[in-house]
């Protein structure tokens, strides 16, 4: 059975709205790109940055504690430009 818009009336999905999966995929891609940007900036300036795996309590990456302020300053300068 279909209504006038050829949308099945038994469907619980409103096909006129953007798909949630598309939003989730976009957010994951943005997250991945930000993570890769941090790694690239750090490594370009001699900071060894390693990706964590899964949902680590450490976050998305790890780096030497001694380089924390240097990494923060680098990211600040890149993000301000």
N, C-alpha and C positions, 0 to 999 in steps of 0.2 A: 504494500500500500504506500502511495506517495501523496504528498500534498501538492499544492499548485506550483511550488518551486522545485519539484522533482527531488525533494529530500525525503528519504524514508521517514515516515511518521513514527516508526518504532525505534529509531536511532536515538541514543542518548548524547550523541556528539553534535554540537552546532557547527556545521561545516562552513559557516560564514565567518567564524572567528579564526584568527591565526592559531596554528597548531602549537600546543605546549611543547611538543618535541622540538619544533624549530627554534623556539626560545631557548630551550635547554641546550641544544647543539650550539647555538650562537654564544651562550654564556660559557660553555666549555671551551670553545675556540678562543674566546677572549682571555680566559684564564690561562690556557696553554701559551698564548702569545705573550702575556705579561710575564709568565714564569721564564720563558725562553729569553725575553728581553733582559730580565735581571741576570740570568746566567751569562748572557753575551756581554753585558756591560762589565760584570765582575771579572770575567775571564780576560777581557780586553785590558783590564788594569791590574792583572796579576793576582786576582783573588780566585782561589779554587772553590768553585761552587758545584755541589753534587745534588742531583735530584733525589728526593726520597721516594719511596714506593708505597703504594696504597694510601690509606688515610693515616699517615704517620702523625703522631703527636708533636713531631718536630716541625711540621708545616710542609711546604712544597720542596724546600731545598735546605741544604746545610752548608755552612762555610766556617772557616776558622774564627773563633771568638775574637782573636786579636784584630781581625779585619772588619769588625762590626761597624765602627764609626766611619771607616773609610768607605765601606759599601753604602751606608746611609747617605753620606755626603755626595758620593757619585750619583746615586739615584736621584737625590734632590736636584743636583745640577742638570741632569738629563731631563727630568720632568718639568723643570722651570723653563727650559728653552722652547 
